[in-house]
Amino acid sequence: MIAFAADPDTYRHWRVDYGGAVATVVMQVDPRAGLADDYELKLNSYDLGVDIELYDIVQRLRFEHPEVRAVVITGGIDKMFCAGANIQMLAGSTHGHKVNFCKFTNETRNGIEDASAHSGQTWIAAVNGTAAGGGYELALACAEIILVDDRASTVSLPEVPLLAVLPGTGGLTRVVDKRHVRRDLADVFATRAEGVKADQALKWGLVDAIAPKSGFAGVVQAHADAVAATSDRPREGSGVALPRLGNSSTVTSDGLRSTNVDVSIDRDLGAARIVVRAPTGPQPTTGDELAAAGVQSWLLSTVLELDHAILHLRFNEPDVGTWILTTEGDPDDVASAELVLISDADHWLARECRLYWTRTLKRLDVSSRTLVTLIEPGSCFAGVLAELVLAADRALMFDGESSSSPLAAPMLRLTEVNDGRLPMSNGLSRLRTRFWGRDIALATAVDKIGKQLTASEAAETELITSALDEIDWDDEVRLMLEERNSFSPDALTGLEANLRFVGPETMETKIFARLAAWQNWIFQRPNSVGPNGALHSYGTGSRPQFDTGRV
């Protein structure tokens, strides 16, 4: 089983040095500390375990260190920034692990970009040596890239010529969409295995600055000081200590149990029921109160548990193809708990909590699983939890009270949070995405913000798939889930990904849709993963054998 628990005391591959407004993240991978023992992580190459630690670092910098306004990431090996994803690891991994690995690393790098864009914590890549493949993609996730000019160090994306795959962490997209490198030059760059050195990298726009080795540290410090000076993060004050991810969860053979999020698995049905519970006591109403409560607050503890549940199901339960999203509790308590996201939106921690919910819901969106939301008696789909309704492929709502239960008839309540505070990867709210191109229907839904909607009202407002009375509920839900479980998982993944992201295409949707689809296909082609393919031939001295037919 893959665990996502990490903290600074357990890091094997990273070190973080704090210097007031500027923190330095040093990558120094232990070759013998991979997740498996059939490869070595040489030359600062990485596997999932290395990236789990990096994800933890990104999170802790944002929540535990409000004083940090610039982050410098650099290599801890002389003349080597990062050699990218470990090739032996990829060659020996299952197809599913390769795809999930690429998806997780993409999400971590998006988190770095999110910190630079929205948290006032700007990341700078101090490329102190060669940055190849995923190593250069790590640098691309930063707001600035500074490359040492030592006449030897290069940046490269050698995946196509050497491995017959694509750069797996958004490299091609970021080169042209983010750095605005000319298309033909990007083509040359991505097919030149040896990469390019400092002068040419700067001329083509692959880096922002170059500096000789003797002045490299000074140039990096000057850039970090400059971006730190523009940040709105607090100059002083304490952060919020985060637990290890999954620390509050107990994993069992049939799911997991947490304080606010539980998962139970029905293996015959191929489904996992995810239950998110509402808060049960008073919650912080200001950013300062939120900081004092820390992970005892419902907003932060719940998103930590939901994040962990999604990752656990993705990596450790690949055969569970349907996730059933449910809630329990009082919707008033959810609406009260999230008020701080609106009333004190500029507080650094309220902002970080909102951004963490945004990233976690995006992680849900791009998970290759059927999402079904069941709005049952006693549920609390309001505000941030109403996003689970809007994210679903199908949402069914129980109409009225149940004769066999004392629980109240379910209600659905939109709040201000649903109107653009938690955007999808396409840059739109899930509400606007739902009504893309239908402005009158969108206006009708927005007009319902703050109101308790019964099943019939939610159906009339087009916020749910269908409202079912007590007579039909059990049979209709069962038949839908059984039918879903009978379909091809591959076809469902393609279907769902095509339907979820309507509207404008962004760099994120390209990375998670276009890249994921092509990489998924390429990872199954013999030119890459076959016995004579490039991944297995790499490093052996023999040339791969390609089927020259284009598909």
Number of C-alpha atoms within 10 A of each C-alpha: 7 11 14 20 15 20 16 14 6 10 18 18 22 20 17 16 12 14 10 13 23 22 22 20 23 19 24 21 26 19 16 14 16 21 16 13 9 10 19 22 24 14 21 26 26 27 26 22 21 25 20 19 21 23 20 20 20 17 19 19 20 24 20 16 23 24 25 24 30 29 29 24 23 22 25 20 16 10 18 23 33 32 23 24 26 20 21 17 23 20 22 16 14 11 16 13 17 19 18 20 22 24 21 20 25 22 22 23 23 19 19 25 19 20 25 23 13 12 21 23 30 26 30 26 27 29 30 27 25 26 27 27 27 27 26 26 27 24 28 25 26 23 19 23 25 24 33 28 22 18 11 12 21 27 29 26 28 22 21 17 15 19 21 21 22 21 24 25 32 28 27 23 19 19 20 17 15 14 17 14 19 13 13 9 12 19 12 11 23 23 16 17 18 15 21 20 20 23 16 13 20 17 12 17 18 25 22 16 21 23 19 14 15 11 12 19 14 12 18 24 15 11 16 23 15 12 22 22 13 13 19 16 20 16 12 12 9 13 19 18 13 18 15 15 18 23 15 18 17 12 15 11 7 13 19 20 19 21 14 21 26 23 23 18 22 13 13 9 17 19 24 23 19 22 20 26 23 26 22 11 9 11 21 21 17 19 20 16 13 23 22 15 15 20 18 14 19 25 26 21 19 22 23 24 22 24 20 24 23 18 21 20 21 21 17 13 17 15 14 20 23 22 24 24 22 23 27 19 19 20 26 16 17 24 24 16 22 25 20 26 23 17 13 16 17 14 19 21 28 25 19 21 21 23 20 23 23 20 23 20 24 18 19 21 22 21 21 20 24 25 24 24 27 23 27 25 22 19 25 27 32 30 26 25 26 23 20 25 28 20 23 24 18 17 21 23 27 24 21 19 17 17 8 7 10 10 14 15 19 24 26 25 23 26 19 17 23 23 18 14 18 24 22 25 25 20 19 20 19 26 23 25 22 20 18 15 12 11 11 10 16 18 12 13 20 18 12 16 17 15 13 17 19 19 26 17 16 21 16 15 17 16 22 24 16 17 21 18 14 14 9 11 16 12 11 13 15 12 11 12 18 15 11 18 19 10 10 9 17 9 9 17 17 13 12 19 20 11 9 18 21 17 15 12 13 14 17 20 19 18 23 21 18 14 23 21 16 12 19 19 12 16 23 12 15 18 22 24 22 18 13 17 21 26 26 22 20 17 12 8 7 11 14 22 15 14 10 7 5 4 3
